[in-house]
């Protein structure tokens, strides 16, 4: 994620939506500043696609919405908007949204060298402000590795690390799958 310009004007959400419609790339809006979304690797794209397909197939006909990296999430109690690689919302308040969702129960980010530190820290800090969010999934594009942050019954975020041979459990949507399912056919450098 790269800032557009150091001296660019601050945007309101309305200005941001109108401006971004005219852009060729996607941009996140954080504290009034726009940040260009960097391109990913083929592995990043393929892993994100596999994860989205897995979520969508599991949630088909449930009333939940499975969204890919083209869908924004509004960060609750802010004017910030971001684009995760995948998200799921089962909240009625998100049923009619066309520009963004606000109440995801699950967010997935496929990690890249340029965004990993941000995804693990500031972005996760923003996401977890939402009381509806139950799970935050960080998926490696370099090895068979998934870190799952899950909110427990007292509101603390607990990490479970999954590696080759493990079965990933996403309790927010009642889905279990072998980790290799997301990595099938992926060749690592």
Secondary structure, 3 states (H helix, E strand, C coil): CEECCCCCCCCCHHHHHHHHHCCCCCEEEECCEEEECCCCCHHHHHHHHHHHHHHHHHHCCCCCEEEECCCEEECCCCCCEECCCEEEECCHHHCCCCCEECCCCEEEEECCCCCHHHHHCHHHHHHCCCCCCCEEEEECCCCCEEEEEEECCCCCEEEEEEECCCEEEEHHHCEEEECHHHHCCCCCC
